[in-house]
Amino acid sequence: MMQFAEQFPDFEIVSMPSTLLSWSHFIEILPLKTLEAKLYYLDEAKRGLVSVEKLREMIKRKAFERKEIANTQISSASPIPTGIFKDPYLFDVLGIKDEYIEEDVEEAILREIEKFILEFGKGFTFVERQKRMIIDGRDYKLDLLFYNRYLKRLVAVELKYGRFEAANMGQMRLYLGWLEKYERCEGENAPIGLILCSETGREEIELLKLDRDGILVAEYWANLPPKAEFEQKIHAILAETRERMTRRNLLLPGDED
C-alpha cells in the first residue's frame, strides 16, 4: 500500500480503475518500471475487465513493449492511431506447426479466433475471410477483414510467410482503395491495413513511410522463444526502434518529406 501511494500520488489517475479492478490487479502492476507501462496495463485491464491471471499473462508477453515497437512506425502524418497494433504478434497460442505456409496461419487464426482477437487487441470483430474484390475484371482476395468498433473503421490484414517485400505495399494500397470506395459505410473512418510477415526489415519499412497511407507492417512469431531469450529480443527491438525514432525526430522540419 505504501508503494501504491508513492507510485500513484494523484489518485484521480486510478480512481476509475480502482472501482473496476481488484487489489490483486494493482499488485501485478506495481513492480513495473515505468508509470507509462503501469497506466497502459491498468487501462487494458479496465477496458477489458480482464482477470488477474490474464493481466499477468499480458505483462509476461510484453504487450506494452510490443505496442511501443509498433507505435514507432506511426508518424504525425499517419491516419493510424497509436496504441492499436503490436509488433511482433505472438501466434504460439494458435498451435501452428514448425513447417507451415500462409494458408496454415490463416486456418489457425480462424480456428482459434477468440485467442487471436485477444492477442490482436480490444475492439476487433472478424468480418470476412478471403474478401473478394473484382478490379478491372481481375479477381483479388484479401486474407482477412476485421472491423474495430473503437476506431469505427475496417482493418485489412494480409499474411505473408517470409520477409516483407515492397510489392506487398502496392497490394495493400489497392485493397484499401477498394474498401474505401465500395465497403466504407457512412460515419466510418477510412480503412487501414496491417501486413503481417514472418520477418520484416525495419529500416526498409521506415524509408517507405507506409504509415502515411494507413498501412502498418508487423512481424508474427509462430513460436514463443524461452522467457530469457524472448525478453532479450523484445528489449533489443524496442531499443533499436526507439533509437531510430529519436533520429527521425531530430530531422529538421520538412526533411521527412
URWOBEL-V833232 format. One record per pair of residues at least 12 apart in sequence whose C-alpha atoms are under 10 Angstrom apart, sorted by the first residue. I is the first residue (numbers start at 1). J is the second residue. D is the distance in whole Angstrom. If there is no record, write none. Layout:
BEGIN
I&J&D, I&J&D
END
This chain:
BEGIN
1&23&10, 1&26&10, 1&27&9, 1&30&10, 3&27&10, 3&30&7, 3&31&9, 4&26&8, 4&27&9, 4&29&10, 4&30&7, 7&30&8, 7&34&10, 7&35&8, 7&38&10, 8&30&10, 8&35&9, 8&38&10, 13&39&8, 13&42&10, 14&26&10, 14&39&8, 14&42&8, 14&43&9, 16&42&10, 16&43&10, 16&46&8, 17&39&10, 17&42&7, 17&43&7, 17&44&10, 17&45&8, 17&46&6, 17&47&9, 17&49&10, 18&42&9, 18&46&9, 19&46&9, 20&45&9, 20&46&6, 20&47&9, 20&49&7, 20&50&10, 21&42&9, 21&45&8, 21&46&7, 21&49&7, 21&50&9, 21&51&9, 21&52&9, 22&51&9, 22&52&8, 23&52&10, 24&51&10, 24&52&7, 24&53&10, 25&41&9, 25&42&8, 25&45&8, 25&46&10, 25&50&9, 25&51&8, 25&52&6, 25&53&9, 25&54&10, 25&55&7, 25&56&9, 26&38&9, 26&41&10, 26&42&8, 26&52&9, 27&52&9, 28&41&10, 28&52&8, 28&53&10, 28&55&8, 28&56&7, 28&59&9, 29&41&7, 29&42&8, 29&55&9, 29&56&9, 29&59&8, 32&59&9, 36&64&9, 37&59&9, 37&62&10, 37&63&9, 37&64&6, 37&65&8, 37&68&10, 38&59&10, 38&64&9, 39&64&10, 40&63&9, 40&64&7, 40&67&10, 40&83&9, 41&55&7, 41&56&10, 41&58&8, 41&59&8, 41&63&9, 41&64&7, 42&55&9, 44&58&9, 44&63&10, 44&64&10, 44&121&9, 44&122&8, 45&58&10, 47&122&8, 47&123&10, 48&118&10, 48&121&10, 48&122&7, 48&123&9, 54&118&10, 58&118&10, 58&119&9, 60&227&9, 60&230&10, 60&231&9, 61&89&10, 61&90&8, 61&119&10, 61&224&9, 61&227&9, 61&230&9, 61&231&9, 61&234&10, 62&86&10, 62&230&9, 62&231&8, 62&234&8, 62&235&9, 63&86&7, 63&87&9, 63&88&10, 63&89&9, 63&90&10, 63&119&9, 63&121&10, 64&83&9, 64&86&8, 65&86&8, 65&87&9, 65&88&10, 65&231&10, 65&234&7, 65&235&8, 65&237&9, 65&238&7, 66&83&10, 66&85&8, 66&86&5, 66&87&5, 66&88&6, 66&89&8, 66&90&10, 66&218&10, 66&234&7, 66&235&9, 66&237&9, 66&238&8, 67&82&8, 67&83&6, 67&84&7, 67&85&6, 67&86&4, 67&87&6, 67&88&9, 67&89&10, 67&238&10, 68&82&9, 68&83&8, 68&85&9, 68&86&7, 68&87&8, 68&238&7, 68&241&9, 68&242&9, 69&83&10, 69&85&9, 69&86&7, 69&87&6, 69&88&8, 69&218&9, 69&234&9, 69&235&10, 69&237&7, 69&238&6, 69&239&9, 69&240&9, 69&241&6, 69&242&8, 70&82&8, 70&83&8, 70&84&9, 70&85&6, 70&86&5, 70&87&5, 70&88&8, 70&216&8, 70&217&8, 70&218&7, 70&219&10, 70&238&9, 70&241&9, 71&83&7, 71&84&8, 71&85&8, 71&86&8, 71&87&9, 71&216&9, 71&241&9, 71&242&10, 71&245&10, 72&87&10, 72&206&9, 72&238&9, 72&241&6, 72&242&7, 72&243&10, 72&244&8, 72&245&6, 72&246&9, 72&248&10, 73&87&10, 73&202&9, 73&205&8, 73&206&7, 73&209&8, 73&210&8, 73&211&7, 73&212&10, 73&215&10, 73&216&7, 73&217&8, 73&218&10, 73&241&8, 73&244&10, 73&245&8, 74&206&9, 74&209&9, 74&210&9, 74&211&6, 74&212&8, 74&214&9, 74&215&9, 74&216&8, 74&245&10, 75&209&9, 75&210&10, 75&211&7, 75&212&8, 75&245&9, 75&248&10, 75&249&10, 75&256&10, 76&211&9, 76&212&9, 77&209&10, 77&211&8, 77&212&6, 77&213&9, 77&214&10, 78&209&9, 78&210&9, 78&211&5, 78&212&4, 78&213&7, 78&214&6, 78&215&9, 78&216&10, 79&189&9, 79&190&8, 79&191&9, 79&192&8, 79&211&7, 79&212&7, 79&213&7, 79&214&6, 79&215&9, 80&151&9, 80&190&10, 80&191&9, 80&192&7, 80&193&9, 80&211&7, 80&212&8, 80&213&9, 80&214&6, 80&215&8, 80&216&8, 81&151&8, 81&214&9, 83&121&10, 84&120&9, 84&121&7, 84&122&9, 84&123&10, 84&124&10, 84&148&10, 84&150&10, 84&151&9, 85&119&10, 85&120&7, 85&121&7, 85&194&8, 85&216&8, 85&217&10, 85&218&8, 86&119&9, 86&120&8, 86&121&9, 86&216&10, 86&217&10, 86&218&7, 86&219&9, 86&220&10, 87&196&9, 87&216&10, 87&217&8, 87&218&5, 87&219&6, 87&220&8, 87&221&10, 87&234&9, 87&237&9, 87&238&10, 88&196&9, 88&197&9, 88&198&9, 88&199&10, 88&200&10, 88&217&9, 88&218&6, 88&219&5, 88&220&5, 88&221&7, 88&234&9, 88&237&10, 89&116&10, 89&119&7, 89&120&8, 89&196&8, 89&197&10, 89&198&10, 89&218&7, 89&219&6, 89&220&5, 89&221&6, 89&222&9, 90&116&9, 90&119&7, 90&120&9, 90&219&9, 90&220&6, 90&221&5, 90&222&6, 90&223&7, 90&224&7, 91&105&9, 91&108&9, 91&109&9, 91&115&9, 91&116&8, 91&119&8, 91&120&10, 91&220&7, 91&221&6, 91&222&5, 91&223&7, 91&224&8, 92&116&10, 92&220&9, 92&221&7, 92&222&5, 92&223&5, 92&224&6, 92&225&10, 93&108&9, 93&109&10, 93&112&8, 93&115&7, 93&116&8, 93&119&9, 93&222&9, 93&223&9, 93&224&9, 94&107&9, 94&108&6, 94&109&7, 94&110&9, 94&111&8, 94&112&6, 94&113&9, 94&115&7, 94&116&7, 94&222&8, 94&223&9, 95&108&7, 95&109&10, 95&111&10, 95&112&9, 95&222&8, 95&223&9, 96&108&7, 96&109&9, 96&221&10, 96&222&6, 96&223&8, 97&222&8, 97&223&9, 98&222&8, 98&223&8, 100&161&9, 100&222&9, 101&159&10, 101&160&9, 101&161&6, 101&162&9, 102&143&9, 102&158&10, 102&159&6, 102&160&6, 102&161&6, 102&162&9, 102&197&9, 102&198&10, 103&143&9, 103&159&9, 103&160&10, 103&161&9, 105&159&8, 105&160&9, 105&161&9, 105&222&9, 106&129&9, 106&130&10, 106&143&7, 106&144&8, 106&158&10, 106&159&8, 107&129&10, 109&144&10, 110&126&9, 110&129&9, 110&144&9, 113&125&10, 113&126&8, 114&126&10, 117&146&10, 121&148&9, 122&148&8, 122&149&9, 122&150&8, 123&146&10, 123&147&8, 123&148&5, 123&149&5, 123&150&6, 123&151&8, 123&152&9, 124&146&6, 124&147&6, 124&148&4, 124&149&7, 124&150&8, 124&151&9, 124&153&10, 124&154&9, 124&155&9, 125&145&9, 125&146&6, 125&147&5, 125&148&6, 125&149&8, 125&154&10, 125&155&10, 126&144&8, 126&145&7, 126&146&5, 126&147&7, 126&148&9, 126&154&10, 126&155&10, 127&144&8, 127&145&5, 127&146&5, 127&147&7, 127&154&9, 127&155&9, 127&156&10, 128&142&9, 128&143&8, 128&144&6, 128&145&5, 128&146&7, 128&147&10, 128&156&10, 129&141&9, 129&142&7, 129&143&6, 129&144&5, 129&145&6, 129&146&9, 129&157&10, 130&142&5, 130&143&5, 130&144&6, 130&145&8, 130&158&10, 131&143&7, 131&144&7, 131&145&7, 131&156&9, 131&175&10, 132&175&10, 133&174&10, 133&175&8, 133&178&7, 133&179&9, 133&182&10, 134&178&9, 135&174&9, 135&175&10, 135&178&8, 140&171&9, 140&174&10, 140&175&8, 141&158&10, 141&175&9, 142&156&7, 142&157&7, 142&158&7, 142&159&9, 142&171&9, 142&172&9, 142&175&7, 142&176&10, 143&156&8, 143&157&6, 143&158&5, 143&159&7, 143&160&10, 144&156&6, 144&157&5, 144&158&7, 144&159&8, 144&194&10, 145&157&6, 145&158&9, 145&193&9, 146&191&10, 146&193&10, 147&191&9, 147&192&10, 148&191&10, 149&188&10, 151&188&8, 151&189&7, 151&190&10, 151&191&10, 152&185&10, 152&187&8, 152&188&5, 152&189&6, 152&190&9, 152&191&9, 153&180&10, 153&184&8, 153&185&9, 153&187&9, 153&188&5, 153&189&5, 153&190&6, 153&191&5, 153&192&7, 154&176&9, 154&179&8, 154&180&9, 154&183&9, 154&184&8, 154&185&10, 154&188&8, 154&189&8, 154&190&7, 154&191&5, 154&192&7, 154&193&8, 155&176&9, 155&179&10, 155&190&9, 155&191&6, 155&192&5, 155&193&5, 155&194&7, 155&214&10, 155&215&10, 156&172&8, 156&175&8, 156&176&7, 156&179&9, 156&191&7, 156&192&6, 156&193&5, 156&194&6, 156&195&8, 156&215&9, 157&172&9, 157&175&10, 157&192&9, 157&193&6, 157&194&5, 157&195&6, 157&196&7, 157&215&10, 157&216&10, 157&217&10, 158&171&9, 158&172&8, 158&175&10, 158&193&8, 158&194&6, 158&195&5, 158&196&6, 158&197&8, 158&217&10, 159&194&9, 159&195&6, 159&196&5, 159&197&6, 159&198&9, 159&219&10, 159&220&9, 160&195&7, 160&196&6, 160&197&5, 160&198&7, 160&199&9, 160&219&9, 160&220&9, 161&196&8, 161&197&6, 161&198&5, 161&199&8, 161&219&10, 161&220&9, 162&196&10, 162&197&6, 162&198&5, 162&199&6, 162&200&8, 162&219&10, 163&196&10, 163&197&6, 163&198&6, 163&199&4, 163&200&5, 163&201&7, 163&219&9, 164&195&8, 164&196&8, 164&197&6, 164&198&8, 164&199&6, 164&200&5, 164&201&7, 164&202&10, 164&204&9, 164&205&9, 164&217&8, 164&218&9, 164&219&9, 165&197&9, 165&199&10, 165&200&8, 165&201&9, 165&204&9, 165&205&9, 166&204&9, 166&205&9, 166&208&8, 168&195&8, 168&197&10, 168&217&10, 169&193&10, 169&195&8, 169&205&10, 169&208&9, 169&210&7, 169&213&10, 169&215&8, 169&216&10, 169&217&9, 172&192&9, 172&193&7, 172&194&8, 172&195&8, 172&213&10, 172&214&10, 172&215&8, 173&192&9, 173&193&8, 173&210&9, 173&213&7, 173&214&9, 173&215&8, 175&191&9, 175&192&10, 175&193&9, 176&190&8, 176&191&6, 176&192&7, 176&193&7, 176&213&9, 176&214&9, 176&215&9, 177&190&9, 177&191&8, 177&192&10, 178&191&10, 179&191&7, 179&192&9, 180&192&9, 190&214&9, 191&213&10, 191&214&8, 191&215&9, 192&211&9, 192&213&8, 192&214&5, 192&215&6, 192&216&8, 193&210&10, 193&211&9, 193&213&9, 193&214&6, 193&215&5, 193&216&6, 193&217&8, 194&211&10, 194&214&9, 194&215&6, 194&216&5, 194&217&6, 194&218&7, 195&215&7, 195&216&6, 195&217&5, 195&218&6, 195&219&8, 195&220&10, 196&216&9, 196&217&6, 196&218&5, 196&219&6, 196&220&6, 196&221&10, 197&217&7, 197&218&6, 197&219&5, 197&220&6, 197&221&9, 198&218&8, 198&219&5, 198&220&5, 198&221&6, 198&222&8, 199&217&10, 199&218&8, 199&219&6, 199&220&8, 199&221&9, 200&217&8, 200&218&7, 200&219&6, 200&220&9, 201&217&10, 201&218&10, 201&219&10, 202&217&9, 202&218&9, 202&219&10, 202&237&10, 202&240&9, 202&241&8, 202&244&9, 203&241&9, 203&244&8, 205&217&7, 205&218&10, 206&241&10, 206&244&9, 206&245&9, 206&248&9, 207&256&10, 209&256&9, 209&257&10
END
